[in-house]
Amino acid sequence: MRSVLIFLTLAAVAAPATAQVGPPTSQRTCSANRQLVMREGAVVLDTGPSTYARFVRSGAECTVDQFPEPAWVPSSNNPQCFIGYRCRDGSDDF
């Protein structure tokens, strides 16, 4: 019984950690893609065949050693839709 309880607890904790990716950005309008990023703050989106990327609303969603870089994705109505930002690693140079 104890091992079952431990297994269920671990399964419940691990389940929310899996990323859920919706339809490709090219199947949504530019504004729908942008609104998704703005609403969620940070999302992983399908940007092409077997291609996924994390997009953020602002630099607040990046780690301390990263900076926000503007990001564009293909959408159903715009081949270069500004969606928000991607977190890029900062330079090690001081």
PDB file of N, CA, C and O in Angstrom:
ATOM      1  N   MET A   1       0.826  -1.193   0.000  1.00  0.00           N
ATOM      2  CA  MET A   1       0.000   0.000   0.000  1.00  0.00           C
ATOM      3  C   MET A   1       0.870   1.257   0.000  1.00  0.00           C
ATOM      4  O   MET A   1       0.584   2.232  -0.695  1.00  0.00           O
ATOM      5  N   ARG A   2       1.928   1.208   0.791  1.00  0.00           N
ATOM      6  CA  ARG A   2       2.795   2.377   0.887  1.00  0.00           C
ATOM      7  C   ARG A   2       3.463   2.681  -0.460  1.00  0.00           C
ATOM      8  O   ARG A   2       3.580   3.842  -0.851  1.00  0.00           O
ATOM      9  N   SER A   3       3.899   1.628  -1.165  1.00  0.00           N
ATOM     10  CA  SER A   3       4.555   1.840  -2.460  1.00  0.00           C
ATOM     11  C   SER A   3       3.577   2.418  -3.489  1.00  0.00           C
ATOM     12  O   SER A   3       3.975   3.212  -4.341  1.00  0.00           O
ATOM     13  N   VAL A   4       2.326   2.031  -3.414  1.00  0.00           N
ATOM     14  CA  VAL A   4       1.309   2.584  -4.313  1.00  0.00           C
ATOM     15  C   VAL A   4       1.109   4.064  -4.028  1.00  0.00           C
ATOM     16  O   VAL A   4       1.003   4.868  -4.954  1.00  0.00           O
ATOM     17  N   LEU A   5       1.059   4.423  -2.765  1.00  0.00           N
ATOM     18  CA  LEU A   5       0.891   5.822  -2.378  1.00  0.00           C
ATOM     19  C   LEU A   5       2.077   6.662  -2.840  1.00  0.00           C
ATOM     20  O   LEU A   5       1.892   7.778  -3.326  1.00  0.00           O
ATOM     21  N   ILE A   6       3.271   6.144  -2.696  1.00  0.00           N
ATOM     22  CA  ILE A   6       4.465   6.864  -3.150  1.00  0.00           C
ATOM     23  C   ILE A   6       4.426   7.038  -4.667  1.00  0.00           C
ATOM     24  O   ILE A   6       4.721   8.119  -5.175  1.00  0.00           O
ATOM     25  N   PHE A   7       4.065   5.979  -5.389  1.00  0.00           N
ATOM     26  CA  PHE A   7       3.979   6.057  -6.845  1.00  0.00           C
ATOM     27  C   PHE A   7       2.958   7.108  -7.283  1.00  0.00           C
ATOM     28  O   PHE A   7       3.239   7.911  -8.172  1.00  0.00           O
ATOM     29  N   LEU A   8       1.788   7.107  -6.670  1.00  0.00           N
ATOM     30  CA  LEU A   8       0.750   8.073  -7.039  1.00  0.00           C
ATOM     31  C   LEU A   8       1.184   9.501  -6.738  1.00  0.00           C
ATOM     32  O   LEU A   8       0.887  10.419  -7.503  1.00  0.00           O
ATOM     33  N   THR A   9       1.882   9.689  -5.633  1.00  0.00           N
ATOM     34  CA  THR A   9       2.374  11.020  -5.285  1.00  0.00           C
ATOM     35  C   THR A   9       3.389  11.497  -6.319  1.00  0.00           C
ATOM     36  O   THR A   9       3.321  12.640  -6.771  1.00  0.00           O
ATOM     37  N   LEU A  10       4.319  10.640  -6.692  1.00  0.00           N
ATOM     38  CA  LEU A  10       5.320  11.007  -7.696  1.00  0.00           C
ATOM     39  C   LEU A  10       4.675  11.278  -9.050  1.00  0.00           C
ATOM     40  O   LEU A  10       5.076  12.206  -9.751  1.00  0.00           O
ATOM     41  N   ALA A  11       3.696  10.489  -9.416  1.00  0.00           N
ATOM     42  CA  ALA A  11       3.004  10.695 -10.688  1.00  0.00           C
ATOM     43  C   ALA A  11       2.259  12.026 -10.699  1.00  0.00           C
ATOM     44  O   ALA A  11       2.236  12.714 -11.719  1.00  0.00           O
ATOM     45  N   ALA A  12       1.660  12.388  -9.590  1.00  0.00           N
ATOM     46  CA  ALA A  12       0.924  13.652  -9.503  1.00  0.00           C
ATOM     47  C   ALA A  12       1.865  14.844  -9.577  1.00  0.00           C
ATOM     48  O   ALA A  12       1.527  15.870 -10.168  1.00  0.00           O
ATOM     49  N   VAL A  13       3.028  14.715  -8.989  1.00  0.00           N
ATOM     50  CA  VAL A  13       4.002  15.808  -9.011  1.00  0.00           C
ATOM     51  C   VAL A  13       4.619  15.948 -10.397  1.00  0.00           C
ATOM     52  O   VAL A  13       4.845  17.069 -10.853  1.00  0.00           O
ATOM     53  N   ALA A  14       4.894  14.859 -11.067  1.00  0.00           N
ATOM     54  CA  ALA A  14       5.547  14.891 -12.374  1.00  0.00           C
ATOM     55  C   ALA A  14       4.604  15.329 -13.490  1.00  0.00           C
ATOM     56  O   ALA A  14       5.062  15.907 -14.476  1.00  0.00           O
ATOM     57  N   ALA A  15       3.334  15.080 -13.371  1.00  0.00           N
ATOM     58  CA  ALA A  15       2.385  15.375 -14.446  1.00  0.00           C
ATOM     59  C   ALA A  15       2.363  16.844 -14.851  1.00  0.00           C
ATOM     60  O   ALA A  15       2.393  17.119 -16.050  1.00  0.00           O
ATOM     61  N   PRO A  16       2.313  17.813 -13.925  1.00  0.00           N
ATOM     62  CA  PRO A  16       2.275  19.206 -14.348  1.00  0.00           C
ATOM     63  C   PRO A  16       3.558  19.673 -15.026  1.00  0.00           C
ATOM     64  O   PRO A  16       3.551  20.708 -15.691  1.00  0.00           O
ATOM     65  N   ALA A  17       4.647  18.945 -14.877  1.00  0.00           N
ATOM     66  CA  ALA A  17       5.917  19.363 -15.449  1.00  0.00           C
ATOM     67  C   ALA A  17       5.996  19.121 -16.948  1.00  0.00           C
ATOM     68  O   ALA A  17       6.879  19.669 -17.607  1.00  0.00           O
ATOM     69  N   THR A  18       5.104  18.323 -17.499  1.00  0.00           N
ATOM     70  CA  THR A  18       5.160  18.054 -18.929  1.00  0.00           C
ATOM     71  C   THR A  18       4.628  19.254 -19.703  1.00  0.00           C
ATOM     72  O   THR A  18       3.579  19.807 -19.370  1.00  0.00           O
ATOM     73  N   ALA A  19       5.360  19.648 -20.736  1.00  0.00           N
ATOM     74  CA  ALA A  19       4.952  20.788 -21.544  1.00  0.00           C
ATOM     75  C   ALA A  19       3.824  20.378 -22.475  1.00  0.00           C
ATOM     76  O   ALA A  19       3.842  19.298 -23.065  1.00  0.00           O
ATOM     77  N   GLN A  20       2.860  21.247 -22.591  1.00  0.00           N
ATOM     78  CA  GLN A  20       1.758  21.000 -23.506  1.00  0.00           C
ATOM     79  C   GLN A  20       1.842  22.031 -24.618  1.00  0.00           C
ATOM     80  O   GLN A  20       1.833  23.236 -24.367  1.00  0.00           O
ATOM     81  N   VAL A  21       1.923  21.554 -25.829  1.00  0.00           N
ATOM     82  CA  VAL A  21       2.075  22.421 -26.980  1.00  0.00           C
ATOM     83  C   VAL A  21       0.807  22.347 -27.810  1.00  0.00           C
ATOM     84  O   VAL A  21       0.315  21.260 -28.113  1.00  0.00           O
ATOM     85  N   GLY A  22       0.282  23.500 -28.175  1.00  0.00           N
ATOM     86  CA  GLY A  22      -0.930  23.554 -28.971  1.00  0.00           C
ATOM     87  C   GLY A  22      -0.631  23.425 -30.450  1.00  0.00           C
ATOM     88  O   GLY A  22       0.450  22.975 -30.829  1.00  0.00           O
ATOM     89  N   PRO A  23      -1.582  23.815 -31.293  1.00  0.00           N
ATOM     90  CA  PRO A  23      -1.387  23.735 -32.736  1.00  0.00           C
ATOM     91  C   PRO A  23      -0.222  24.635 -33.170  1.00  0.00           C
ATOM     92  O   PRO A  23       0.147  25.559 -32.444  1.00  0.00           O
ATOM     93  N   PRO A  24       0.353  24.375 -34.337  1.00  0.00           N
ATOM     94  CA  PRO A  24       1.462  25.204 -34.822  1.00  0.00           C
ATOM     95  C   PRO A  24       1.069  26.674 -34.923  1.00  0.00           C
ATOM     96  O   PRO A  24      -0.097  27.000 -35.149  1.00  0.00           O
ATOM     97  N   THR A  25       2.044  27.551 -34.756  1.00  0.00           N
ATOM     98  CA  THR A  25       1.777  28.987 -34.853  1.00  0.00           C
ATOM     99  C   THR A  25       1.212  29.342 -36.221  1.00  0.00           C
ATOM    100  O   THR A  25       0.449  30.299 -36.346  1.00  0.00           O
ATOM    101  N   SER A  26       1.577  28.584 -37.241  1.00  0.00           N
ATOM    102  CA  SER A  26       1.100  28.869 -38.598  1.00  0.00           C
ATOM    103  C   SER A  26      -0.384  28.572 -38.781  1.00  0.00           C
ATOM    104  O   SER A  26      -0.965  28.956 -39.797  1.00  0.00           O
ATOM    105  N   GLN A  27      -1.006  27.898 -37.821  1.00  0.00           N
ATOM    106  CA  GLN A  27      -2.437  27.603 -37.901  1.00  0.00           C
ATOM    107  C   GLN A  27      -3.276  28.580 -37.079  1.00  0.00           C
ATOM    108  O   GLN A  27      -4.500  28.458 -37.031  1.00  0.00           O
ATOM    109  N   ARG A  28      -2.625  29.545 -36.435  1.00  0.00           N
ATOM    110  CA  ARG A  28      -3.332  30.578 -35.667  1.00  0.00           C
ATOM    111  C   ARG A  28      -2.978  31.939 -36.250  1.00  0.00           C
ATOM    112  O   ARG A  28      -1.937  32.101 -36.886  1.00  0.00           O
ATOM    113  N   THR A  29      -3.849  32.908 -36.028  1.00  0.00           N
ATOM    114  CA  THR A  29      -3.551  34.260 -36.498  1.00  0.00           C
ATOM    115  C   THR A  29      -2.438  34.866 -35.658  1.00  0.00           C
ATOM    116  O   THR A  29      -2.132  34.388 -34.565  1.00  0.00           O
ATOM    117  N   CYS A  30      -1.846  35.910 -36.181  1.00  0.00           N
ATOM    118  CA  CYS A  30      -0.775  36.601 -35.470  1.00  0.00           C
ATOM    119  C   CYS A  30      -1.275  37.100 -34.114  1.00  0.00           C
ATOM    120  O   CYS A  30      -0.600  36.922 -33.100  1.00  0.00           O
ATOM    121  N   SER A  31      -2.436  37.715 -34.094  1.00  0.00           N
ATOM    122  CA  SER A  31      -2.955  38.253 -32.830  1.00  0.00           C
ATOM    123  C   SER A  31      -3.273  37.141 -31.831  1.00  0.00           C
ATOM    124  O   SER A  31      -3.091  37.331 -30.629  1.00  0.00           O
ATOM    125  N   ALA A  32      -3.743  35.991 -32.300  1.00  0.00           N
ATOM    126  CA  ALA A  32      -4.029  34.874 -31.388  1.00  0.00           C
ATOM    127  C   ALA A  32      -2.739  34.342 -30.768  1.00  0.00           C
ATOM    128  O   ALA A  32      -2.705  34.032 -29.577  1.00  0.00           O
ATOM    129  N   ASN A  33      -1.679  34.236 -31.569  1.00  0.00           N
ATOM    130  CA  ASN A  33      -0.386  33.806 -31.036  1.00  0.00           C
ATOM    131  C   ASN A  33       0.127  34.803 -30.002  1.00  0.00           C
ATOM    132  O   ASN A  33       0.577  34.414 -28.924  1.00  0.00           O
ATOM    133  N   ARG A  34       0.058  36.069 -30.332  1.00  0.00           N
ATOM    134  CA  ARG A  34       0.552  37.131 -29.434  1.00  0.00           C
ATOM    135  C   ARG A  34      -0.254  37.150 -28.135  1.00  0.00           C
ATOM    136  O   ARG A  34       0.322  37.265 -27.053  1.00  0.00           O
ATOM    137  N   GLN A  35      -1.566  37.041 -28.233  1.00  0.00           N
ATOM    138  CA  GLN A  35      -2.413  37.045 -27.036  1.00  0.00           C
ATOM    139  C   GLN A  35      -2.108  35.865 -26.131  1.00  0.00           C
ATOM    140  O   GLN A  35      -2.154  36.000 -24.908  1.00  0.00           O
ATOM    141  N   LEU A  36      -1.796  34.714 -26.706  1.00  0.00           N
ATOM    142  CA  LEU A  36      -1.447  33.538 -25.913  1.00  0.00           C
ATOM    143  C   LEU A  36      -0.191  33.800 -25.084  1.00  0.00           C
ATOM    144  O   LEU A  36      -0.152  33.485 -23.894  1.00  0.00           O
ATOM    145  N   VAL A  37       0.825  34.371 -25.707  1.00  0.00           N
ATOM    146  CA  VAL A  37       2.064  34.682 -24.986  1.00  0.00           C
ATOM    147  C   VAL A  37       1.796  35.729 -23.908  1.00  0.00           C
ATOM    148  O   VAL A  37       2.279  35.597 -22.784  1.00  0.00           O
ATOM    149  N   MET A  38       1.035  36.760 -24.240  1.00  0.00           N
ATOM    150  CA  MET A  38       0.746  37.821 -23.263  1.00  0.00           C
ATOM    151  C   MET A  38      -0.052  37.281 -22.082  1.00  0.00           C
ATOM    152  O   MET A  38       0.198  37.669 -20.940  1.00  0.00           O
ATOM    153  N   ARG A  39      -1.001  36.400 -22.338  1.00  0.00           N
ATOM    154  CA  ARG A  39      -1.849  35.854 -21.273  1.00  0.00           C
ATOM    155  C   ARG A  39      -1.072  34.903 -20.367  1.00  0.00           C
ATOM    156  O   ARG A  39      -1.193  34.972 -19.144  1.00  0.00           O
ATOM    157  N   GLU A  40      -0.278  34.020 -20.962  1.00  0.00           N
ATOM    158  CA  GLU A  40       0.416  32.986 -20.186  1.00  0.00           C
ATOM    159  C   GLU A  40       1.744  33.462 -19.597  1.00  0.00           C
ATOM    160  O   GLU A  40       2.198  32.918 -18.591  1.00  0.00           O
ATOM    161  N   GLY A  41       2.359  34.450 -20.196  1.00  0.00           N
ATOM    162  CA  GLY A  41       3.659  34.926 -19.717  1.00  0.00           C
ATOM    163  C   GLY A  41       4.820  34.199 -20.362  1.00  0.00           C
ATOM    164  O   GLY A  41       5.786  34.831 -20.790  1.00  0.00           O
ATOM    165  N   ALA A  42       4.742  32.883 -20.438  1.00  0.00           N
ATOM    166  CA  ALA A  42       5.765  32.062 -21.087  1.00  0.00           C
ATOM    167  C   ALA A  42       5.098  30.803 -21.622  1.00  0.00           C
ATOM    168  O   ALA A  42       4.384  30.117 -20.891  1.00  0.00           O
ATOM    169  N   VAL A  43       5.328  30.500 -22.896  1.00  0.00           N
ATOM    170  CA  VAL A  43       4.721  29.320 -23.513  1.00  0.00           C
ATOM    171  C   VAL A  43       5.713  28.645 -24.457  1.00  0.00           C
ATOM    172  O   VAL A  43       6.608  29.288 -25.005  1.00  0.00           O
ATOM    173  N   VAL A  44       5.535  27.346 -24.633  1.00  0.00           N
ATOM    174  CA  VAL A  44       6.287  26.592 -25.632  1.00  0.00           C
ATOM    175  C   VAL A  44       5.342  26.377 -26.804  1.00  0.00           C
ATOM    176  O   VAL A  44       4.248  25.838 -26.641  1.00  0.00           O
ATOM    177  N   LEU A  45       5.773  26.803 -27.988  1.00  0.00           N
ATOM    178  CA  LEU A  45       4.921  26.709 -29.165  1.00  0.00           C
ATOM    179  C   LEU A  45       5.592  25.911 -30.274  1.00  0.00           C
ATOM    180  O   LEU A  45       6.817  25.887 -30.395  1.00  0.00           O
ATOM    181  N   ASP A  46       4.766  25.264 -31.073  1.00  0.00           N
ATOM    182  CA  ASP A  46       5.193  24.520 -32.254  1.00  0.00           C
ATOM    183  C   ASP A  46       5.402  25.539 -33.371  1.00  0.00           C
ATOM    184  O   ASP A  46       4.453  26.192 -33.803  1.00  0.00           O
ATOM    185  N   THR A  47       6.643  25.675 -33.839  1.00  0.00           N
ATOM    186  CA  THR A  47       6.944  26.659 -34.875  1.00  0.00           C
ATOM    187  C   THR A  47       7.210  26.039 -36.239  1.00  0.00           C
ATOM    188  O   THR A  47       7.467  26.760 -37.203  1.00  0.00           O
ATOM    189  N   GLY A  48       7.154  24.728 -36.335  1.00  0.00           N
ATOM    190  CA  GLY A  48       7.387  24.041 -37.602  1.00  0.00           C
ATOM    191  C   GLY A  48       7.487  22.549 -37.358  1.00  0.00           C
ATOM    192  O   GLY A  48       7.320  22.087 -36.230  1.00  0.00           O
ATOM    193  N   PRO A  49       7.758  21.794 -38.410  1.00  0.00           N
ATOM    194  CA  PRO A  49       7.876  20.343 -38.249  1.00  0.00           C
ATOM    195  C   PRO A  49       8.982  19.989 -37.244  1.00  0.00           C
ATOM    196  O   PRO A  49      10.158  20.261 -37.484  1.00  0.00           O
ATOM    197  N   SER A  50       8.601  19.395 -36.148  1.00  0.00           N
ATOM    198  CA  SER A  50       9.533  18.979 -35.088  1.00  0.00           C
ATOM    199  C   SER A  50      10.339  20.140 -34.513  1.00  0.00           C
ATOM    200  O   SER A  50      11.456  19.936 -34.038  1.00  0.00           O
ATOM    201  N   THR A  51       9.791  21.351 -34.548  1.00  0.00           N
ATOM    202  CA  THR A  51      10.479  22.525 -34.023  1.00  0.00           C
ATOM    203  C   THR A  51       9.608  23.188 -32.965  1.00  0.00           C
ATOM    204  O   THR A  51       8.455  23.532 -33.222  1.00  0.00           O
ATOM    205  N   TYR A  52      10.169  23.362 -31.775  1.00  0.00           N
ATOM    206  CA  TYR A  52       9.454  23.991 -30.677  1.00  0.00           C
ATOM    207  C   TYR A  52      10.339  25.073 -30.079  1.00  0.00           C
ATOM    208  O   TYR A  52      11.564  24.952 -30.084  1.00  0.00           O
ATOM    209  N   ALA A  53       9.728  26.117 -29.570  1.00  0.00           N
ATOM    210  CA  ALA A  53      10.496  27.187 -28.949  1.00  0.00           C
ATOM    211  C   ALA A  53       9.687  27.785 -27.802  1.00  0.00           C
ATOM    212  O   ALA A  53       8.457  27.745 -27.799  1.00  0.00           O
ATOM    213  N   ARG A  54      10.403  28.336 -26.834  1.00  0.00           N
ATOM    214  CA  ARG A  54       9.769  28.994 -25.684  1.00  0.00           C
ATOM    215  C   ARG A  54       9.742  30.492 -25.954  1.00  0.00           C
ATOM    216  O   ARG A  54      10.764  31.097 -26.280  1.00  0.00           O
ATOM    217  N   PHE A  55       8.566  31.076 -25.815  1.00  0.00           N
ATOM    218  CA  PHE A  55       8.380  32.502 -26.018  1.00  0.00           C
ATOM    219  C   PHE A  55       7.875  33.123 -24.723  1.00  0.00           C
ATOM    220  O   PHE A  55       7.103  32.509 -23.987  1.00  0.00           O
ATOM    221  N   VAL A  56       8.321  34.349 -24.455  1.00  0.00           N
ATOM    222  CA  VAL A  56       7.962  35.017 -23.205  1.00  0.00           C
ATOM    223  C   VAL A  56       7.387  36.396 -23.479  1.00  0.00           C
ATOM    224  O   VAL A  56       7.616  36.993 -24.532  1.00  0.00           O
ATOM    225  N   ARG A  57       6.634  36.884 -22.505  1.00  0.00           N
ATOM    226  CA  ARG A  57       6.001  38.196 -22.578  1.00  0.00           C
ATOM    227  C   ARG A  57       7.024  39.315 -22.406  1.00  0.00           C
ATOM    228  O   ARG A  57       6.939  40.352 -23.064  1.00  0.00           O
ATOM    229  N   SER A  58       8.000  39.094 -21.507  1.00  0.00           N
ATOM    230  CA  SER A  58       9.007  40.122 -21.219  1.00  0.00           C
ATOM    231  C   SER A  58      10.237  39.471 -20.599  1.00  0.00           C
ATOM    232  O   SER A  58      10.271  38.259 -20.386  1.00  0.00           O
ATOM    233  N   GLY A  59      11.233  40.278 -20.317  1.00  0.00           N
ATOM    234  CA  GLY A  59      12.447  39.778 -19.686  1.00  0.00           C
ATOM    235  C   GLY A  59      12.224  39.246 -18.288  1.00  0.00           C
ATOM    236  O   GLY A  59      13.085  38.548 -17.753  1.00  0.00           O
ATOM    237  N   ALA A  60      11.091  39.555 -17.683  1.00  0.00           N
ATOM    238  CA  ALA A  60      10.791  39.061 -16.330  1.00  0.00           C
ATOM    239  C   ALA A  60      10.674  37.537 -16.308  1.00  0.00           C
ATOM    240  O   ALA A  60      10.847  36.923 -15.255  1.00  0.00           O
ATOM    241  N   GLU A  61      10.385  36.924 -17.445  1.00  0.00           N
ATOM    242  CA  GLU A  61      10.266  35.466 -17.518  1.00  0.00           C
ATOM    243  C   GLU A  61      11.595  34.786 -17.844  1.00  0.00           C
ATOM    244  O   GLU A  61      11.656  33.558 -17.914  1.00  0.00           O
ATOM    245  N   CYS A  62      12.647  35.555 -18.042  1.00  0.00           N
ATOM    246  CA  CYS A  62      13.982  35.011 -18.312  1.00  0.00           C
ATOM    247  C   CYS A  62      14.738  34.858 -16.993  1.00  0.00           C
ATOM    248  O   CYS A  62      14.400  35.498 -15.997  1.00  0.00           O
ATOM    249  N   THR A  63      15.758  34.012 -16.995  1.00  0.00           N
ATOM    250  CA  THR A  63      16.585  33.870 -15.799  1.00  0.00           C
ATOM    251  C   THR A  63      17.534  35.057 -15.695  1.00  0.00           C
ATOM    252  O   THR A  63      17.653  35.854 -16.625  1.00  0.00           O
ATOM    253  N   VAL A  64      18.202  35.164 -14.565  1.00  0.00           N
ATOM    254  CA  VAL A  64      19.078  36.303 -14.286  1.00  0.00           C
ATOM    255  C   VAL A  64      20.175  36.455 -15.340  1.00  0.00           C
ATOM    256  O   VAL A  64      20.530  37.579 -15.697  1.00  0.00           O
ATOM    257  N   ASP A  65      20.712  35.356 -15.836  1.00  0.00           N
ATOM    258  CA  ASP A  65      21.812  35.425 -16.802  1.00  0.00           C
ATOM    259  C   ASP A  65      21.339  35.451 -18.258  1.00  0.00           C
ATOM    260  O   ASP A  65      22.130  35.206 -19.168  1.00  0.00           O
ATOM    261  N   GLN A  66      20.060  35.745 -18.483  1.00  0.00           N
ATOM    262  CA  GLN A  66      19.512  35.808 -19.832  1.00  0.00           C
ATOM    263  C   GLN A  66      18.931  37.187 -20.104  1.00  0.00           C
ATOM    264  O   GLN A  66      18.663  37.960 -19.185  1.00  0.00           O
ATOM    265  N   PHE A  67      18.743  37.478 -21.386  1.00  0.00           N
ATOM    266  CA  PHE A  67      18.111  38.728 -21.787  1.00  0.00           C
ATOM    267  C   PHE A  67      17.040  38.427 -22.836  1.00  0.00           C
ATOM    268  O   PHE A  67      17.155  37.442 -23.565  1.00  0.00           O
ATOM    269  N   PRO A  68      15.992  39.267 -22.924  1.00  0.00           N
ATOM    270  CA  PRO A  68      14.938  39.027 -23.915  1.00  0.00           C
ATOM    271  C   PRO A  68      15.379  39.511 -25.297  1.00  0.00           C
ATOM    272  O   PRO A  68      15.958  40.588 -25.439  1.00  0.00           O
ATOM    273  N   GLU A  69      15.094  38.694 -26.307  1.00  0.00           N
ATOM    274  CA  GLU A  69      15.402  39.045 -27.691  1.00  0.00           C
ATOM    275  C   GLU A  69      14.100  38.963 -28.483  1.00  0.00           C
ATOM    276  O   GLU A  69      13.398  37.957 -28.381  1.00  0.00           O
ATOM    277  N   PRO A  70      13.750  39.986 -29.270  1.00  0.00           N
ATOM    278  CA  PRO A  70      12.501  39.951 -30.034  1.00  0.00           C
ATOM    279  C   PRO A  70      12.402  38.688 -30.887  1.00  0.00           C
ATOM    280  O   PRO A  70      13.394  38.212 -31.441  1.00  0.00           O
ATOM    281  N   ALA A  71      11.179  38.155 -30.980  1.00  0.00           N
ATOM    282  CA  ALA A  71      10.964  36.905 -31.712  1.00  0.00           C
ATOM    283  C   ALA A  71       9.791  37.038 -32.679  1.00  0.00           C
ATOM    284  O   ALA A  71       8.768  37.642 -32.358  1.00  0.00           O
ATOM    285  N   TRP A  72       9.958  36.467 -33.856  1.00  0.00           N
ATOM    286  CA  TRP A  72       8.926  36.448 -34.876  1.00  0.00           C
ATOM    287  C   TRP A  72       8.667  35.007 -35.278  1.00  0.00           C
ATOM    288  O   TRP A  72       9.591  34.195 -35.336  1.00  0.00           O
ATOM    289  N   VAL A  73       7.408  34.692 -35.555  1.00  0.00           N
ATOM    290  CA  VAL A  73       7.023  33.343 -35.982  1.00  0.00           C
ATOM    291  C   VAL A  73       6.079  33.450 -37.180  1.00  0.00           C
ATOM    292  O   VAL A  73       5.454  34.491 -37.382  1.00  0.00           O
ATOM    293  N   PRO A  74       5.973  32.388 -37.971  1.00  0.00           N
ATOM    294  CA  PRO A  74       4.973  32.396 -39.040  1.00  0.00           C
ATOM    295  C   PRO A  74       3.582  32.181 -38.447  1.00  0.00           C
ATOM    296  O   PRO A  74       3.404  31.350 -37.557  1.00  0.00           O
ATOM    297  N   SER A  75       2.606  32.925 -38.937  1.00  0.00           N
ATOM    298  CA  SER A  75       1.219  32.733 -38.498  1.00  0.00           C
ATOM    299  C   SER A  75       0.356  32.561 -39.741  1.00  0.00           C
ATOM    300  O   SER A  75       0.852  32.651 -40.864  1.00  0.00           O
ATOM    301  N   SER A  76      -0.925  32.316 -39.542  1.00  0.00           N
ATOM    302  CA  SER A  76      -1.810  32.077 -40.687  1.00  0.00           C
ATOM    303  C   SER A  76      -2.006  33.323 -41.546  1.00  0.00           C
ATOM    304  O   SER A  76      -2.336  33.209 -42.727  1.00  0.00           O
ATOM    305  N   ASN A  77      -1.807  34.506 -40.972  1.00  0.00           N
ATOM    306  CA  ASN A  77      -2.032  35.735 -41.730  1.00  0.00           C
ATOM    307  C   ASN A  77      -0.798  36.634 -41.831  1.00  0.00           C
ATOM    308  O   ASN A  77      -0.883  37.740 -42.365  1.00  0.00           O
ATOM    309  N   ASN A  78       0.352  36.168 -41.321  1.00  0.00           N
ATOM    310  CA  ASN A  78       1.557  36.991 -41.355  1.00  0.00           C
ATOM    311  C   ASN A  78       2.787  36.079 -41.275  1.00  0.00           C
ATOM    312  O   ASN A  78       2.968  35.381 -40.277  1.00  0.00           O
ATOM    313  N   PRO A  79       3.624  36.076 -42.301  1.00  0.00           N
ATOM    314  CA  PRO A  79       4.793  35.192 -42.264  1.00  0.00           C
ATOM    315  C   PRO A  79       5.854  35.630 -41.252  1.00  0.00           C
ATOM    316  O   PRO A  79       6.726  34.838 -40.894  1.00  0.00           O
ATOM    317  N   GLN A  80       5.790  36.871 -40.792  1.00  0.00           N
ATOM    318  CA  GLN A  80       6.743  37.398 -39.812  1.00  0.00           C
ATOM    319  C   GLN A  80       5.983  38.095 -38.687  1.00  0.00           C
ATOM    320  O   GLN A  80       6.001  39.321 -38.582  1.00  0.00           O
ATOM    321  N   CYS A  81       5.323  37.310 -37.856  1.00  0.00           N
ATOM    322  CA  CYS A  81       4.496  37.831 -36.762  1.00  0.00           C
ATOM    323  C   CYS A  81       5.342  38.035 -35.504  1.00  0.00           C
ATOM    324  O   CYS A  81       5.946  37.088 -35.000  1.00  0.00           O
ATOM    325  N   PHE A  82       5.385  39.275 -34.994  1.00  0.00           N
ATOM    326  CA  PHE A  82       6.069  39.528 -33.720  1.00  0.00           C
ATOM    327  C   PHE A  82       5.211  38.925 -32.612  1.00  0.00           C
ATOM    328  O   PHE A  82       4.069  39.335 -32.404  1.00  0.00           O
ATOM    329  N   ILE A  83       5.774  37.950 -31.905  1.00  0.00           N
ATOM    330  CA  ILE A  83       5.010  37.207 -30.900  1.00  0.00           C
ATOM    331  C   ILE A  83       5.385  37.588 -29.478  1.00  0.00           C
ATOM    332  O   ILE A  83       4.611  37.365 -28.547  1.00  0.00           O
ATOM    333  N   GLY A  84       6.559  38.156 -29.309  1.00  0.00           N
ATOM    334  CA  GLY A  84       7.068  38.485 -27.980  1.00  0.00           C
ATOM    335  C   GLY A  84       8.575  38.349 -27.996  1.00  0.00           C
ATOM    336  O   GLY A  84       9.250  38.899 -28.867  1.00  0.00           O
ATOM    337  N   TYR A  85       9.097  37.618 -27.036  1.00  0.00           N
ATOM    338  CA  TYR A  85      10.550  37.505 -26.903  1.00  0.00           C
ATOM    339  C   TYR A  85      10.976  36.066 -26.657  1.00  0.00           C
ATOM    340  O   TYR A  85      10.171  35.226 -26.257  1.00  0.00           O
ATOM    341  N   ARG A  86      12.249  35.796 -26.900  1.00  0.00           N
ATOM    342  CA  ARG A  86      12.886  34.538 -26.521  1.00  0.00           C
ATOM    343  C   ARG A  86      14.008  34.899 -25.570  1.00  0.00           C
ATOM    344  O   ARG A  86      14.665  35.926 -25.741  1.00  0.00           O
ATOM    345  N   CYS A  87      14.229  34.077 -24.586  1.00  0.00           N
ATOM    346  CA  CYS A  87      15.303  34.319 -23.624  1.00  0.00           C
ATOM    347  C   CYS A  87      16.611  33.795 -24.203  1.00  0.00           C
ATOM    348  O   CYS A  87      16.720  32.624 -24.566  1.00  0.00           O
ATOM    349  N   ARG A  88      17.585  34.668 -24.281  1.00  0.00           N
ATOM    350  CA  ARG A  88      18.908  34.303 -24.800  1.00  0.00           C
ATOM    351  C   ARG A  88      19.933  34.406 -23.682  1.00  0.00           C
ATOM    352  O   ARG A  88      19.840  35.262 -22.802  1.00  0.00           O
ATOM    353  N   ASP A  89      20.908  33.516 -23.739  1.00  0.00           N
ATOM    354  CA  ASP A  89      21.974  33.557 -22.744  1.00  0.00           C
ATOM    355  C   ASP A  89      22.802  34.814 -22.936  1.00  0.00           C
ATOM    356  O   ASP A  89      23.109  35.219 -24.057  1.00  0.00           O
ATOM    357  N   GLY A  90      23.158  35.426 -21.799  1.00  0.00           N
ATOM    358  CA  GLY A  90      23.984  36.620 -21.840  1.00  0.00           C
ATOM    359  C   GLY A  90      25.437  36.276 -22.106  1.00  0.00           C
ATOM    360  O   GLY A  90      25.844  35.118 -22.007  1.00  0.00           O
ATOM    361  N   SER A  91      26.194  37.272 -22.437  1.00  0.00           N
ATOM    362  CA  SER A  91      27.615  37.092 -22.694  1.00  0.00           C
ATOM    363  C   SER A  91      28.356  36.864 -21.385  1.00  0.00           C
ATOM    364  O   SER A  91      27.975  37.397 -20.343  1.00  0.00           O
ATOM    365  N   ASP A  92      29.412  36.072 -21.448  1.00  0.00           N
ATOM    366  CA  ASP A  92      30.252  35.860 -20.275  1.00  0.00           C
ATOM    367  C   ASP A  92      31.270  36.981 -20.116  1.00  0.00           C
ATOM    368  O   ASP A  92      31.991  37.027 -19.119  1.00  0.00           O
ATOM    369  N   ASP A  93      31.335  37.881 -21.085  1.00  0.00           N
ATOM    370  CA  ASP A  93      32.279  38.998 -21.016  1.00  0.00           C
ATOM    371  C   ASP A  93      31.759  40.051 -20.051  1.00  0.00           C
ATOM    372  O   ASP A  93      30.560  40.325 -20.003  1.00  0.00           O
ATOM    373  N   PHE A  94      32.645  40.623 -19.305  1.00  0.00           N
ATOM    374  CA  PHE A  94      32.244  41.678 -18.359  1.00  0.00           C
ATOM    375  C   PHE A  94      32.805  42.999 -18.780  1.00  0.00           C
ATOM    376  O   PHE A  94      32.577  44.008 -18.112  1.00  0.00           O
TER     377      PHE A  94
END
